Amino acid sequence: MDFPLDISFRNMDPSPAVETRIREKVAKLGRLYNRIIGCTVVVEAPHRHHHKGKLYSVHIDISVPGKDLVVDRAKPLDHAHEDVYLAVRDAFKAAARRLEDHARRMRGDVKTHNAPTPDGTAAPAE
């Protein structure tokens, strides 16, 4: 991993174990797509006044040339996210999918649709 990584914890004490897990997951993203130029990860615990358990949210911002890919699990729907490790796992799975989609678009594997002409038919392919 040869790009800057910023890890932040909000409404909770920093955890070396969670930070280590995040670094492992970011290293996997770096192997998946080698053009990452920066990554920011924010792990947030809800405020103490929540009544339905602690559902952690994980926000990942991956910088690649010309674009920022954002994964925001700010409103977790799954009560499994009461475990911070599961919340991190799910957020990084989503980040990997987003990164793979971006890589496919950059390689040209994803077809783009021709814009329709004013009469409603598709413009001829070039």
C-alpha positions, 0 to 999 in steps of 0.5 A: 500500500503506497498511498495515504490512509486516514482512519478516524473514529467518531463518538468512540475511543480509537481501537488498535484492533479495528484500525488493524482490520481496516488497514488489512481491508485497505491493503486488499483494495490496493491489490484489487486496483493499483491506481488508488491515490488516497483513502479515508475511513471514518468509523462512527458509533451512534450517540448514546441516546439511541435506544435500538442498540449501537449500530456502527456506521462506516464511511469510506472515501477512495481517491482515484485519478479524476474521481472520488469513490464514496461508500457511506454506510451511515444508516445501517439497516442490519442489526448485525452492524452492532458489531463494528467488525461486521460493519467494517466488513460490509462497508469494504465489500461495498467499496470493493464492488464500487472499485471493480465497477470503476475499473471495468469502466476505465478498461472500457468493459462497460458499454455506453448507450448512444444518446437518443436523437430528437425523433426518439431513435438511437443515434448510430454507433460510430 
